[in-house]
Every structure is written in C-alpha cells, then in structure tokens.
Amino acid sequence: MDYGKRDLVLAGELILPDRTLPHAQVICRDGAIVEITADPQHAGRAGARGRIEGRYIAPGFIDLHVHGGGGADYMDGSADTVRVANRVHARHGTTTIFPTTTTGSPQEIAGMLEACGNVRDEWSIGDGARIGGVHYYGPYFAGDKVGCHSREGRRDPDAAEYEHVLAGGLVRIATCAAELPGAGEFYRAAREHQCLVTCGHSDSTWAEMARAYEAGVRHVDHFWCAMSSVPSIRKRCGTPMQGSMEQFVLAHEEMSTEVIADACHLAPELLNFAFRMKGARRLCLVTDANRAVDMPPGRYVFGPASTGTPFESDGKVGFVPGQGLASSVKGMDHMVRTMIAAGAASLPDAARIASLTPAERVGIAARTGSLEPGKRADVLVLSESLEVERVFIGGEEFRG
C-alpha cells in the first residue's frame, strides 16, 4: 500500500474483538480505517502524515449509560455543559457517548434533548466524544426503585410525552420499568423508533419481564443495581416466591445487560459471574458516571443542578450518606482495567464489551466499535497499564 500525506498510522499491539495482534498497525485516511496490517515496516515511508506508537491500539469506547462529568450533568440542559461532560469522557477513551436522562420534569428533559441535539449537529473534535444519541432513561421508574434520582421527577409512562420525545429521532435507547401501567405501549413505541428497548429501575416479576420481552425489551440496565430480586418480589407479591429480572435475563440468551465496573458497585465475583453468564456479546460496560468525574471529593447534585438530588463523592464513588451509592465517578478506561483486574475478562473481551458489544446493541457496529477497514477511525493509543495516552475520533486527535 502506498501512503499519502493525509495518512495516519497507529502502531502497536492491536486489540481486536477476539484477540490481540502484536507488531501491527492501523492505517487511517479521511477519517476512516483503510487497512489493518501486521507489517509495520511500511509505516516509515516518506510522505505519511505520521506514525504514532503505543503499547496497545484499541477501538474507541462507547458508553450507553452516562449522566455527566467534570462538574456538568447532561440534565443541566445547556450545550456548554454537554460539551464539558463529553470532553471529560473523551479523555477516558469514550469516543461515542449516549447522554442519559434522569428523572425530571418534561421541560427539564426537553432542555436536555435540545442541548444534546445541538451539540451532536454542530460537533467538532474540540467537543470531545461524539453523541450517538440520547438514552431516555428517567422518568419512568418504579416508585421503590428510584435510587439516587429525584422522586419528584418520577412518573408513569405518558403516551403524549414519550411519543413527542421519540418522534424527534435523537433517542436511541429507551428505558421503562416493566411493571408500570402503560409500559408495554412504551416499549412498542420505542421499538417502532428503532431504539434499544430496555427495562431499568424496576421491581418487576418474571411474568412482567416476559410481557416486556414480547413488547420488545432486549436489555436491562446496570445488573443488580436498582433491579428486582427474589426477596424484593416476595416482599411485593408474597409467596410462592417468583423469579425476578436477574433470573429472566440469565435465562434468555437474547437479553443483554450492563455492569458498572468501578470496583465499588460490584465485587469481583459478581463481575466474573455476569461475564460468565452473558458473555462478551451480551454484556456491556457502562460508567453510569455523574458530574463528579475528574472532580475533587465533595458535595454535588445528581440530575438538574436546581432540582436534582444532593450526593457526595469520595473520589472513588458517588453516594447519598445513609442511603447508598449514587452512580460512579470514573471513566470507561477505569471500567476496562477493573474488569481485567477482577479476572472477569481477557483484554480483548474487556475492550469488546466497552466498544463493539454496545455498538452492536444500538445498531451502529457498521460504523464504529472495532478496528476494521471501512469503519470510522475512532482509535485509542493506550499505555502498557491501559491508561489512555491519545484519542482519535474520526481520525482527528482530541487534545482537550
């Protein structure tokens, strides 16, 4: 292959979906990957834009479930705060991001959607991670599974509201608790709009999950967090004891889920268990990160700055004193390292569940998610310890 002045060559040990390829390189041109080769000698030819070396070359990460960072929450509802959060997560290797709503008023959610749409449509490399769509997460939660979200902003599905939201075309992931009245109609509407249809913040039974499955649900949010269990179903429904979301997801091969691998939400044995049960094609890493990412320990607000829920960060995790955890304060690179350190996944598998698997679940794998010719040049240069050294989005280097 002849290299031109516009070529970008990234050389090192390539992390592919099923293996690593040492002494290899990714050649990018005009924002796309054009060749993968194990012959790095050609990279030295005169005229190439440059040859950049790292210990590992990885696909950019894709975060399906994230609330903010750098002091900003997406629900703050301004383009500036969206860009702040996107830049933070780009520094941690996320190149495609799905800003996620919390509970909130229709006006607050509309403001968030407008801000994210503006940033997506006007994106440039200085804005950080590219918005792949919005995750419409709050407000349709079960009353006893709201978690750190504002209870005042929780409500049952409202067809007029969600039809308007879905019609805008920005929402690509849509969540609702399966036991709520009108959940089935919500799921069918989201499926018609080609969303990844999910259940979360739910105390649903196996039977309710089965109905949700028939209506289009193929994913549940952050496994074991704000989800039903056999004891919680017994408390709600009595005996005989019934199956919960956990059993339903593990029993159905088509169902996928996600884990927050920040070393605070789930112990290593649970990360291992989730990976063993669902595998690299049905498990996604997410950050579920809040505005305290890359911020000093202290007090913050989860959700809209004026109406959200107060929480604290100790630099390791967010929490509401005396109540429990309040999402993570870490980026996706940390999740990948934690997954490997727990012995839960190999390096290729850990990278896959942070990139290609989420891309597959939301239908963008033809464009991004792995190092393959024809895909967008969303590529990371990683150190030996898997720290992010350089980030390329569409072949342009992010330097924020």
N, C-alpha and C positions, 0 to 999 in steps of 0.2 A: 504493500500500500504506500502511496506517495503522500507525504504530509505537507499541508499548506500552512500559510502564516496564521490562519484562523484556528488551527487545530489546538486542542487542549489534550495533553497526555498525562494521565494519572497512573502512577506505577507503584506496585507493592503487592501484597498478598490479597487477592480479590475475595470478598465474601459473597458467595453465590447462594442461592436458596437451599442447596443440598450439600455443599462442600465449600472448601476454600481452594483457591488456585494461586499457588505461590509463584513469585517471579513473573508476574503478569502485568497487564496494563489495560486501561480503559481509554479509548480514543474518542473524543467528543468534537463535534463540529456543528456550528449553527444551532447550539442549544440542545442537541440530541447525541446520544451514544451511537457511534457508527461502527465500532469494532471492539471486540474483546480478543486479546491475544496473549499467549504465554511466551511470546518472543519479544522481550523488551528492547532488543538491540536497535530496532528501527526508530525508537523514540529520540535518539540522538541526532537524527538527520537535521541538517541546517534548514531553517525556514519555518519549523514548527513554532507555535506560539510559546510553548514551554512544556517542560517535563517536571511534574511535581511528584515527589516521592513521599510515601508514608509507610508505616508498618502494615497497616491494613487499608484497603479501599472498600467502602461499603455503600450500599444504596442509602439514599436519604430516608429518614424515619417518617412515619405517617401516624399522627395522633388523632384518634377518633373521638376522644373524650377529654376535654381540657377547658378550664374555666378562666385562666389568666396567668399572669406572671409580671415581675418587675414593678409591682405596686398597682397594676391595672387588672381589672376584671372586665371580661367582654360585655357584661351586663351594665357597665358604666355608660355604654351607649354612645361613644364618640369614636370617630375614625382614629384620632390620636391614641386613645387607649388601646384600640385594637392593634395598631402598629407597635406599640410598646410591648405588648404581650407576644406578638408574632416574632419580634426581634429576639426576645429572650429565648423563645423555644428554638429558633434557628441556631442560636449559639450552642444549644444542646443537641443539635443534629436533626431536628424536625424540619423537613422541607415542605411537607404538605400538612395542613392543620385544619381541623374541623371545630371552630369555636363553638362552645356548648352553653346553652341557656341554663339558667337556674329557674327556680320558681320566681314569679314576679307578675306584675300587672300586665295586661295586654299592651299598654303603652310602653312599658319598660322593655318588653320583648320586641315590640316593633322598632324601638330605637336601636336595640342591639342588632337586629336584622338589617336595618338600613345602614348602620355603620360598617358592618361586615361586608355588605354588598358593595358599598363604595370602595372599600379597600381592595376587595377582590377585583373590581372592574378597573381600578387605577393602579394596580400592583406594579411595583418596580423592585429591583433587588434590595434596595435600602429598606424596604418594608419588612424584610425577614421572610418567614415561612409563607408559602403561597396558600391561600384559602381554597380548600377543595369543596367547601360547602359548609353549612351550619348543621350542628347536631341540636335538634329541637328536643330538649331533654326535660327540663321543667316546663310546664307546671303540673302535669297530670300524674301526680304521685299518690300512693295510698296515705291516708291520714296518719297512720302509725309508723310509716317508713320514710318520713321526710328527711331524716338525718340532720345535717347542718344547714339545709336550705330553710328559707323563711316559710313558716307555716301560713302566714297571711297570704302568701302568693300561691299557695296550693289550691287546686280546684279539679273538679271532674272534667272530662273532655267536653268541649263546647264546639259543635259542628261548625257554626258560623265563624268562630275564631280560627280553628285549625284549617278549615278549607281555605280561608284567606291567606294564612301563613304558607300553606303548602303550594298554593297557586303561584306564589312568587318565584318558585323554581330554585331558590337558594338552599332550601333544606334538603339534605341528602341522607340524614339519619333521623329517625323519629321514634321517640320513646313514650310509653304509657304503661302504667300498672294494669295488669290483666284483669284484676277483679273490679275495676271501676265501671260504673254504668256508662255504656257507650264506647267501651274500649274496642270492641270488635269493629265498630264502624270507623273508629280512628285508624285501626290497623289496615283496614281495607282501603281507606282513602290514601294512606301513606304508601301502600303498595302500588296503587294506581299512579302515584307520582314518582315511581322508581326509587323510593327510599329504602335503605336498610331498616327494616321494621324491628323494633326492639322492645323488650319489657324491662323495666327497672324501678327501683324504689317501691317494691311490691311485696305483699304478703300472700301471694296467690297460691292456690292449691294446684295439684297435678291436673285436676279436671279443668280448672280455669286456664292453665297453661296449654292444655290440649285444644281448647277452643281458640286460644290466641294463635296457636300454631296453624290451625285451619284458616284463620283470618290473615295469615302472612308473617307472623313473628318467626324470625330465624336467629335471633341474637338476644342475649341478656347482658345487662351492664354489670360492671365490676363484681365478679363472683365472690360470694359470701358477704358482701358489703351491702347493707340495706336491702336484703333479699330474704324471702321466706325460708324457713327450716321446718323440719318435722315438729319440733317443740312449739314454734310460733303458730303453726297450723293447728296443733292440738289446742293451744290456748284460744284460738279464734273459733274453731269448729268442733272441739270436743273429740270424743272417740267414736268409732275406731280411728286411730291415727292415720293420716293421709300423707301421700307424697307431696313434696314441695318443689320449688323451682330447681333446686340442686339436683334432685333425682331425675326430674324431667329432662334437664339439659344433658346430664351424663348418659341418659338412656337413648337419646335421639341424635344420631350421627350428624344430621344436617344442622343442628343447633351449634352456634358458636358463642363464645363469651370472651371476657377480658379480665386481666388481673392488673392490680396496681402493685408493681414490684419495687416498692420504695424501702423495703426492709422494716417497715413499721405497720403496714396494714395486714400483711400476711406473713406467717412464719415460713421458713424454707420448706418444711414438709408439705405445706399447702400449695406452694408454688410448684413443687415437684408433682404433687398429686394432680393438680389442674393440667399440667403439661402431659403427664402420662395418660390421663383420661381423654383429653380432647385432641392432643397432638398439635403439630406445627401448622396444620391447615385450618384449625378451628379455634385456636387460641390467639388472642391479640394482646399485646402490651399497650396499656394506656397510662398517661400520667395522672389524669383527674386533677391536674395541678391548679392551685389557686393563685391569687395575686402575690403571695409571699415568696414565690420562686425567685431566687437570687436577691432576696431582701434580708435585712438583718432580723434576728429574733425580735418579736414584739407583738403588738395587737393590730389586727386587721379586720376587714369586713368581707364576708363571703357573699357574693352577689352584688347588686347595685350599691354603690357607695352610700347612698342616702337611706336605703330601706333594707339592706341586707342584714345578715347575721354576724354579730361580733365573734371573732375567734382569735386564738393565739397561735403563734409559730415559735417553736424552739430551735428552728434551723434544720430540724430533721423531718417534722410532720406538722400539719395543722391540727388543732384540737380545740374543742369547747370545754373549758375546765369543768370537771364533774360530770360531763355528759359523753364524751367520746371523741373520736377522730373527726377531722373536718377537711378531708381531701389532702393531697400531697403538696409538698413544696419542692419537688425535684423534677428535673427534665428527663427526657426519654433516654439519654445516654446512661443515666444512673439506673434506670429500669433494666436496661440491657445488661449492665455489669452485675446488678443484683441477681438477675435470673441465672447468669452463668455461675456466679459465686455460690448460689444455693445448690448447684449441681442439677438444676432443673432442666437445662437445655445446653446443647453444644453451641459454639459460636455461630455457625450458620443458622441453627434453629432460632437462637435468640434474636439474631438480626432479622430473620424471616418474619417472626411474629411482631416485630416492630416496623415492618415495611411491606413485604409482599402480601402477607395474610390480610392486614387491614385494607390494602388496596383491592384485593380480591373481593372482600366483603362489601365494599361500597362501589364496586364496578369500575375502578379506574386502573386496573392492573395492566391494561393495554398501553397505558401512557407512562406509568411510573411504578415504583415498588421493588425493582430489581435491576441488576446491571445486565442489560440485554440490548443488543443493537435495535435501533428504532424507538427506544423509549427516551423520555426526557432525561437530560443529563443532570439528574438530582443525585449528587455523589458526595460522599464524605471521605475525608482523609483522617484516619484515626491513629493514635499512638499505640505502642505495644500494650499499654494498660487500658486501651479503648477510650481514652479521652479524645474529645473532638478537637482536631487541630485546624482543619479547614473545611468549609462548607460551600458547595456549588449547587445552585438552583437554576435549572435550565442552562447550565454551562457557565453562568456568571458567578463569580465568587462573592459571597456575602461577607462583609467586613465589619458588620455592626457590633 
